[in-house]
């Protein structure tokens, strides 16, 4: 049901004129998405005015950060003119990651030259749900080729830079989303996570990033799962409540989904401000891959330990998790490689273009995936299923409620360190294993996990920590995140490039 906004150019100009008197850029940047929707609902601004500001912010900041690769203002205006559905985010501008999400009539490249000229002929189910929630979709954010790395650099779309330091990455593969939110273009953005691609960009840019449980958000109608069930979809945001409310409107099971996460007891938005109780939280400083922690990572953990103690929670350090890190690292790479090989080959078959190149790391993974036998692939699936049961037992034996770990082993890396077109592929493999050492585990287990900002390091770059919960227990993560957000707010973490 529409909100009853009048359609047509003259009426829109009048709405824009009225909206311009109601809200400015500073007001816009101070609000989260739910806050902007509340202004629209009260008649204090209009969807057109919010879109005007978002587009102005793109023009202002995108030349420096390269977070947005495509705009479709005409489509966005048509959405408004048709009348927006009543929902929790009515009138709020939204950017969609250039990775797998189909938007009718929009290009989709997946960060790859293989998809040049591809235009979507339907909406993904998730996009349909965004529309029903009232979002105004107006453009796409950058992603590396096939989402394969923890930076956002690609041959077709160039380098996306961190608003806090333009020589650093904004993370990946949802680095366009994180840079756009950190720069104040929009307050939350669509993102996806196959090995840390929501949490790492959030950590790099001082944002909240929740990776949902396996099976929480549908990939209908185009896929049942991503990367052997390791990939999932959600968002990066400034506020915890935006993330909770968004998951409430996107997490319903779709017909034909192969599996689903346990249903929450109530809407996750209700968990904001709900009692948390006294939690026993396991702290582990060891990741899937042996990794030396630099001062920013240790400082983030120390800060979070103090915050948790002040909130009455108990943190118990454990020497190691019950996992075989080397086996898991190999299984993760092999599963991704097999999926990359299939994606590349299917696209080449569809276009008949074997001459279109992929980036060196993509080619390396595809070659390895083609050489993987079916039984070897099933061994890898068995390995991640086993670690899912091992971590479930770790949290279910009554000792711990949550797991706390570092998120990045160091400050956000410089541009080029994690590029898919490196001088040395072996150096890339070592670097990517280091920077995903703490995030890939939850993709293999299916557990929900979140990035929580933990101030700035000595050079002014964001720090963060990670919490993980039992499969299906996003509610506990949201309750704790809201409690930490109130006790140690991160909303004032703003990039210095915004003079």
N, C-alpha and C positions, 0 to 999 in steps of 0.2 A: 504494500500500500504506500503510495507516495505521500510526501509531506505537503503537497499542494503548492509548491513553488511554481509561479507562472513560467511558461516557456516562451521562447522567442527572443530575438536580439534586443529589442527595445526594453522588454521587461528585464532581461538579464543586465543590461547596462544600468537600469535603475537599481536592481539588487546590488550590483557592485558598488554603485555610488553610495547607497545606504550603508553597505558593509564597510566601506572605506572609512566611514566616520566612526565605526564601532571598535575596530581592533587594528593595532599596528604590529610591526615585526617583533618588538620587544614583548608584547603581550602574547603573541603567537609562540615565541620561543620559550616562554615561561610555562606554558601549558603542556600537559601530556595529551594523548589522543582523546581520552575520555573527557578531559577538561575542555578541549576544543568542541567536542560533540555537545557538551552541556551548554556552551555558548550558543551554538546553532539552535538547540532545542528551546532556549530561552529567548530567541530572537535577537541576541546581542551581536551576532554576525551572521554571515551567509556562507553556504558552500562555495559560491563563486569567489567571495573574498578570501577564503582560506586557500583556494586553488591559486588565486592571484599571488598570494604571499609565497606559497610553495614554489611557484614558477619563478618568482623574483629571487628567491633563495638559491634556486638552481643557477640562475644567471649570475648571481653574485659569487657563489662558491665553487661551482663545478669546474671552471677553468683551472683552478688550483688543485683540486682533489680528483677529478675525473671519476666521480661516483655514479653518474647517471649517463647512460649511453643512448637512450631513446626517450623522447617525449611524445605524447599524443594528447595535446590540449583539446583538439577538436572532439575526440572521443570522450574526454572528461567532461567537456561542456554539454555534450549530448546526454551523458548520464544524469547530469544535474537537471537539464531541461525536461527530461522524461519524468522527473519526480523520483527522489531517492526513497528507498524503503526506510521505514522506521526501525532503527536498530541502535545498538550501543555506540556505534561509531559514525552515525549519520553526518555526512558532510565533511569527513576528515580525509585529506589527501593521502594516497597510499602508492608506494613504489613497489614493483614486483621484480624479484631477482631474475636475471637472465639464465635460468637453469630449470628446465623441465616444466615449469608452470605455463600452461597454455592460456592465452588471452585472445579471444576471438578477434581476428583481423590484425593482430600485432605480430611483428617479427619475433623470432626466437632463435638465438644462435648458440646457446650453451657455451659461449666463449670460444667457439671454434669456427674456423674457415669452412669446415664441412657443412655448416648450416647456412651459409650465405644464400640469401634469397628465400629462406623458409618463412612462411607466414601461417600462423595458427588458424585452423578452421573450426575451433570449438573452444569453450572455456573448460579448464580443469574443474573438478568438483570443488576444490579449495577456492578457486577464483569465484565460483558461483556463491560460495558461502561468504566471501569477502563482500560481494555485491549486496547480498541480503543483509549483512551487518551495517550497510550504509556507506562503506568506503567509496571514495571517488578515485578510481585508478587512473594514473596519468603518466606513467613511464616505467622504464626498466633500469635496474641497477646492474653494475658490472659483476662478472664472475670469471675466474680463470677457466681454461678449457676443461669441460666436463667436471668442474668443481674439484680438480685433482690435487690442489695444494692449499697451503695455509697462508698464501698471499693472494692478491688479486692483480695479476699482471697477465696480459694475453697479447698475442700478435694482432688480432683484429681490433681490439679495443684499447690497447695501451696499458699504462700503469695507473692504478688507483692508489692515492697517497693518504697517509694518516693526517687528519686535520691538526693533531697535536704536534707533528713534526713531519714536514713534507718529504724528508729523506727516508722515512720509515713506512712500513706497510701498515695498512688498516686491517690486516688479517685476511683470512680467506677460508672457505671460498666465498663467504657472504661479505666480502670487504667493501663492495659498493654500498650495501645496505648499512653497514656500520659507519662508514664515512659520511653517508647522507644524514643519518640520525645525529651523529656527533657534531656535524656542521650546522644543525638546526634546520635542515631542509624539511624534514618531517619528524614527528616524535617517535614513530616506530616504523619498522619496515620488514617486509617478508624476507625470510632467510631459510636456509636448509643446512643440515648437519649430517655428514657421513663419517667424520672422524674428528670433529671438533669445529666444524664450519659455522656454527652459531656462536659457540662459546669463545673461540679464539678471536674472532673479530670484535666481539663484545669486550673481551679483555683488553685488546689493543686500543680501543676507543673509549673506555670508561663507561660502558653501558651494561645493562642487565641482559643476560642471554640465557634462555631456558631451552634445553634440548628435551623434548617430551619423550615419554616412554615409547618403546617399539609398539607400533600399531595404534598410537593415539590419534594421529592425523592421517587421513586417507590420501593415497596417491591416485585415486580414481580420476578418470576412467582409463588412464594410459598405462598404469603399472600397478602391480600388487605390492611390490616392495622395491627398494633400491639397495644395490650393493649387498645382496644376500641378507637383507633385513637390517643392515647396519645404518642405513640412511633414514632420516626423518625430516620433518618440515615444521617450522614455526616462525619466529621473529626475533629481532633485536629491538630493544626499547629503552627509553629513559626510566620509566617507572615500572614497578612490579605489577601494579594493578592493571596497566595496559596489557601486559603479557598474559595475566590471568584471564581477563575479560576476552581477549582474542582467542585463547584456547577454548574457552567456553563455547564460542560460536563456530569453531572449526573442527571439533574433535568427535563429531558423531560418526558412527560406523556407516559406511556406504555399502550398498548391495554388491556382493561379490568380493569384498575385502577378505584376504586369506586368513587374517587374524586381527584381534583388537586388544588393546590394553584394558585392564580392569577399569570399570566405570567409576568415576569419583562419586563419593557419597552425596555431594551437593555441588553447586556451581563453584568454581575455583575463586571467583571474585569474592565469595563469602569468606574465604580464608584470610583476606586482608584485615589485619587487626584482631583476628581470632586468637584465643590463648594458645601459646606454644608449649607450655609446660617446661620441665627441666630436661633437656636432652643430653644424652651421652653420645658424643661425637668422636669417632675414630679419626685420628690424623695420621696420614701416611705420606712421607716425603719421597717415597720411591715410586717410579712410574713403570710402565710396561717395558721401556727401554732404560738401561742404566744411564742416568743423566745427572750431571753436576748442576746444582742450583746456584744461580748468580744472586748477588745481594737483593735486587728488586723482588725476586720470588720469595726469599726468606723474610724480607721486610713485610711483604703482604701477609704471609702466614702469621708473623708475630703480631701485626696489627689485628688480624681477625681473631687470634687467640684472646687478645685483651678485650675486644668487643664482646666475644662470646662469654667470657668470664663475667664481665659486667652485667650481662643479661641473665646470668645464673646457670649457664650451661657448663657441662663438664667435657673437656677435651682430653682424650687419652691417646697418646702417641703409640702407634704400632710399628714394629720394625719393617714389616713387609705384608703384602696382601697374599692370599692363598691362590696365586696364579703362576703360570709358567710364561714369563714375559717373552722369551725368545720364540717359543712356539706360537704365541699369539701374534707377535709382530709379523712373522712369516705368513700366518693364516690370513691376517688382515690384508697384507699386500697382495697375496694370491687371489683373494676374493675380489678385490678391487680390479686387479689386472684382468681377470676373466670377464668382468662386467665391462671394462673399457674395450677389450677386444670385440665383444659383441656389439657395443654401441658404435664403434668405428666401422665395423664390417657392415652392419645394417644400414648405416647412413650411406656408405659407398655403394651398396647394392641399390638403394633407393634412388640415388642420383646418377649412377653409372659413371661416376667420376673417381677413378683410382689415382688420378694425378694430383688431387688436392691434398696438400701436406697437413700433417698434424705436428704439434710441437714435440721436441725430442723426448721429453719424459713421457708424454702420451704414447708416442711410438714405442718406447722401451717397455711400457706396461702392456700395451696391446700385444706386442710380440711375445712377452712372457705369458700372457693369458691364453694365447693361441696354443702354446706348448703345454698347457696344463691339462692333464688327463681328467676324465670325469670322476674317477675314484679319488684322485688327489684333491679335487675341488670339494668332494664330499667329506674328505678328511678335515679340510679347513672349516667347513660348516660344523662338523662335529666338535672341533676345538672351540669355536665360539659358543656353541650350545653348552659345552661343559663349563666354560668359565662363567656363563650366566648362572648355572646352578651353584657353582662355587661361591660366587659373590652373593647370591641369594642366601645361602647358608651362613655366610659371614655376617649378614645383617639380621638374619632371622634367629640366631642362637641366643638372643636376649641381651647381649653385651652392648650393642650399639644401635642407635637410631639412624645415624647418618654417617657418611664418609666425607672428610675434608682433605683436600690435596692442593698442592700448587696447581696453577693452570698453565701458565707459560714458565719455562725454566729461566727466562731472562726477560729483559725489556723487549718490546716489539722489534723484530729484526729489521735491518736496513733493506731497502728495495734491492732486489736481485738475489738475495740469499736463497729464497724458496721458489724462484722462477722455474717455470716448466721448460724454459729454453736456456739451461745453464751451460757453462763451459765444460762442466764435468758432471755427468749424470750420477756417478757414484757419490760425489760430494752432496748433490741434491738429496739422495736417498738418506744419507747420514743426517743431514740438516732437518729433513721432514720428520724423521723418526724422533729427533730430539724435541722438536717443537710440538709434536702431537703425543708425547710420551704420557701425558696425564689425561688426555681427552678421548683417545681412541677406545679405551677400555669400555666406557659406557655405551659406545656404539655397538660393541661386540656383545655386551650383556643385555642390552635393551633397556637399561636403567635410565630414569630421568636424571638429568644433571644440570647444574646452573653455574654461570659465571657471575660472581659478585664483585663489583669494584672495591678496591682497597687503597684508595688514594693515589698519589703521584710519586714517582721515584725522584731521585736527586736531579735528573735531567728534565723533569716535567712531563714524563710519559706515564700513562695509566698503568696501574698494577691491579691484579685481580687474584681471586682464589676460586676454587671449585668445590661445590657440594654435590654429592650424589645420594639418591634415596633408593628404596626398594622399588621394583618394577610396579608402576601404576600409582606411586605415591607422590605425584606432583603437589598434592595438597600440603604435605608437610614442608616441602621445599618453598612453596609460596608463603606459608605462614612464617617460616624463619626468615625468608628474604624480606618480607614486609617489616618484620621486627628489626632486622639489621638496617634496612633503609631508613627507618625512623631514628635509630640510635646513632648511626654513622652515615648521614645522607651523602649521596654522591651526585645529586642533581646540579651542584655548582661546579662539577668537573667540566670545564669548558675549554676548548682548544684556543691556544694563544694566537693563532693566525687570524682569528676573527677580531680585528682591531675595531 
